Amino acid sequence: MTLDKGLNKRMGDAHEQRLAEVLGMRQTRGSGNQWRDQMDAKHDRTACTFAFAVDGKSTLAKSISITRAMWEKAGEQASGELPMLALRFYNNASLEVHADLAVCDLLDFAEMREAAENWHKAKPILQALVERHPRCIPVLVGLAQQLINADQ
């Protein structure tokens, strides 16, 4: 499927803008074509635990190929952030989105999932501490200690 350059640019620009918005990233200048600021959008690794650098790929076609070379390039260009490839399928030239997908390293995903699970377990403890139930404090401290020990 051949696309005019204007449509290709609109597809890419819309995708990159949405990636930055949804993931809380900053868009890189020139779609990452600057040697010192590659990829399409990035987190600041000094400001968040799971900082990603993302390269977006979008299409009107039925498939998008991901190659080893593409993944290796993303890893090199991430410059310290975790690499991610974002894939967007459009339904039509009106840029109606069919699906937005994210590809990342399995171990990075597992680490994020574990962190989310730990937060889910810790949240009630923190909520109870905020509500200041004095009788609960020794129990809450004990539960917090169990969570900390389980993580080690």
Disulfide bonds with the S-S distance in Angstrom:
none
